[in-house]
Amino acid sequence: MAAKANMITQSALLVALSTLWGASYAFIKVGVETIPPITLIAARTLIAGAVLVAVLRLRGLRLPRDRRIWGRFAFQACLNSVVPFTLIAWAEQTTDAGLATILNSTSPIFAFLLTAAVTRHEAVTRRKLFGVAAGLIGTCLIVGMEALDGFGREIWAQLAIIGATLCYAGAAIFGRSFKGLEPVMPAAGSLISGAAVLVPVSLILDRPWTLAPSAQSVLALLALAVFSTALAFVIYFRLVQTLGSVGTTAQAYLRVPVGVAIGVLFLGETLSPTAWAGLACVVAGVIAMTLPGRKR
């Protein structure tokens, strides 16, 4: 009975995490309507980092003071928040949230490619090769024939999201170096480091005190920072400890239909037939990449 209840709890948390991260693309889409991308992401990282620091203090924990660790936090921030968050926010000025969700769901595929090419600690199986092929084909279908038309702004926005996905893949590999720390600490440290980079840039380029964001954008920013960033990280690190890293990566493909559904239902977005075919390929590819192999 206890094991069944624990499984139900973990499944509920996994669905919650997928929903929070899937909804983040809709929040970004609404936020960038009246808030510049850099300012939006600077506020997102600052608020989320502050929330996680408060969580650490409530738990009686303190962030490390070692400069080397903070240097790693800063590098992790570049891979996990500063660059990808900004690229996605910029891209969603012209790209639908559902499309951004699909493109960004390929991070496990790129993580596998980087792992196979750099660290080579994972065996290359037929199932994983199928996942790589299906995911890459799906990505190409989603980008669609616009790629053949030249260098329009839309294609650059889509490539920016793929670039963010590559950053997430690198962050997943580099994040293994924080294994000895309490899992929430790298999350808080990297978000604070990201805010330290983005806030000054926002002050110089956007001059936030001159902005007049709408109430909807402000609410979207708060939801993005508190729920889709801070709370999502807390749930994520709990699942890593209880469900395991392989099981937790299921959110990568669960958040695709969540993000697409939110974009279609609440933002009035539509997807082309080729994008739907690409969605099917991406989901199949990521499932093949993340399902654990059978035990002998």
ChimeraX attribute file (.defattr): number of C-alpha atoms within 10 A of each C-alpha:
attribute: neighborCount
match mode: 1-to-1
recipient: residues
	/A:1	6
	/A:2	7
	/A:3	8
	/A:4	9
	/A:5	10
	/A:6	13
	/A:7	14
	/A:8	12
	/A:9	12
	/A:10	19
	/A:11	16
	/A:12	12
	/A:13	18
	/A:14	23
	/A:15	16
	/A:16	17
	/A:17	27
	/A:18	27
	/A:19	21
	/A:20	23
	/A:21	25
	/A:22	31
	/A:23	26
	/A:24	25
	/A:25	27
	/A:26	25
	/A:27	25
	/A:28	28
	/A:29	26
	/A:30	22
	/A:31	28
	/A:32	24
	/A:33	15
	/A:34	16
	/A:35	22
	/A:36	20
	/A:37	25
	/A:38	23
	/A:39	24
	/A:40	29
	/A:41	33
	/A:42	27
	/A:43	20
	/A:44	27
	/A:45	31
	/A:46	20
	/A:47	22
	/A:48	28
	/A:49	25
	/A:50	18
	/A:51	17
	/A:52	24
	/A:53	23
	/A:54	15
	/A:55	16
	/A:56	17
	/A:57	11
	/A:58	10
	/A:59	9
	/A:60	8
	/A:61	14
	/A:62	12
	/A:63	17
	/A:64	13
	/A:65	8
	/A:66	8
	/A:67	9
	/A:68	10
	/A:69	15
	/A:70	18
	/A:71	14
	/A:72	19
	/A:73	25
	/A:74	24
	/A:75	18
	/A:76	26
	/A:77	27
	/A:78	21
	/A:79	25
	/A:80	27
	/A:81	27
	/A:82	27
	/A:83	19
	/A:84	24
	/A:85	26
	/A:86	22
	/A:87	23
	/A:88	29
	/A:89	29
	/A:90	22
	/A:91	26
	/A:92	28
	/A:93	19
	/A:94	15
	/A:95	20
	/A:96	22
	/A:97	30
	/A:98	28
	/A:99	26
	/A:100	28
	/A:101	28
	/A:102	28
	/A:103	28
	/A:104	26
	/A:105	27
	/A:106	27
	/A:107	23
	/A:108	27
	/A:109	27
	/A:110	21
	/A:111	21
	/A:112	24
	/A:113	19
	/A:114	16
	/A:115	18
	/A:116	14
	/A:117	10
	/A:118	10
	/A:119	11
	/A:120	12
	/A:121	9
	/A:122	9
	/A:123	9
	/A:124	12
	/A:125	11
	/A:126	10
	/A:127	16
	/A:128	21
	/A:129	17
	/A:130	16
	/A:131	25
	/A:132	24
	/A:133	16
	/A:134	22
	/A:135	31
	/A:136	20
	/A:137	17
	/A:138	27
	/A:139	24
	/A:140	17
	/A:141	20
	/A:142	26
	/A:143	19
	/A:144	15
	/A:145	12
	/A:146	12
	/A:147	15
	/A:148	10
	/A:149	8
	/A:150	10
	/A:151	10
	/A:152	11
	/A:153	12
	/A:154	17
	/A:155	21
	/A:156	16
	/A:157	21
	/A:158	26
	/A:159	18
	/A:160	23
	/A:161	28
	/A:162	23
	/A:163	18
	/A:164	25
	/A:165	27
	/A:166	24
	/A:167	24
	/A:168	26
	/A:169	24
	/A:170	20
	/A:171	19
	/A:172	18
	/A:173	16
	/A:174	15
	/A:175	17
	/A:176	9
	/A:177	11
	/A:178	14
	/A:179	9
	/A:180	7
	/A:181	11
	/A:182	13
	/A:183	17
	/A:184	21
	/A:185	19
	/A:186	24
	/A:187	25
	/A:188	28
	/A:189	24
	/A:190	26
	/A:191	32
	/A:192	25
	/A:193	25
	/A:194	28
	/A:195	27
	/A:196	17
	/A:197	16
	/A:198	24
	/A:199	19
	/A:200	14
	/A:201	15
	/A:202	20
	/A:203	14
	/A:204	9
	/A:205	11
	/A:206	16
	/A:207	12
	/A:208	16
	/A:209	7
	/A:210	7
	/A:211	12
	/A:212	9
	/A:213	15
	/A:214	14
	/A:215	11
	/A:216	14
	/A:217	20
	/A:218	18
	/A:219	14
	/A:220	20
	/A:221	25
	/A:222	20
	/A:223	20
	/A:224	30
	/A:225	26
	/A:226	19
	/A:227	19
	/A:228	24
	/A:229	24
	/A:230	27
	/A:231	18
	/A:232	22
	/A:233	21
	/A:234	18
	/A:235	17
	/A:236	24
	/A:237	18
	/A:238	17
	/A:239	20
	/A:240	15
	/A:241	11
	/A:242	14
	/A:243	18
	/A:244	12
	/A:245	14
	/A:246	12
	/A:247	17
	/A:248	23
	/A:249	22
	/A:250	20
	/A:251	20
	/A:252	23
	/A:253	26
	/A:254	21
	/A:255	27
	/A:256	28
	/A:257	18
	/A:258	20
	/A:259	26
	/A:260	25
	/A:261	19
	/A:262	21
	/A:263	26
	/A:264	17
	/A:265	10
	/A:266	9
	/A:267	15
	/A:268	10
	/A:269	15
	/A:270	16
	/A:271	16
	/A:272	11
	/A:273	11
	/A:274	16
	/A:275	20
	/A:276	17
	/A:277	16
	/A:278	25
	/A:279	28
	/A:280	15
	/A:281	22
	/A:282	31
	/A:283	24
	/A:284	18
	/A:285	27
	/A:286	26
	/A:287	21
	/A:288	21
	/A:289	25
	/A:290	23
	/A:291	14
	/A:292	10
	/A:293	10
	/A:294	5
	/A:295	4
	/A:296	3
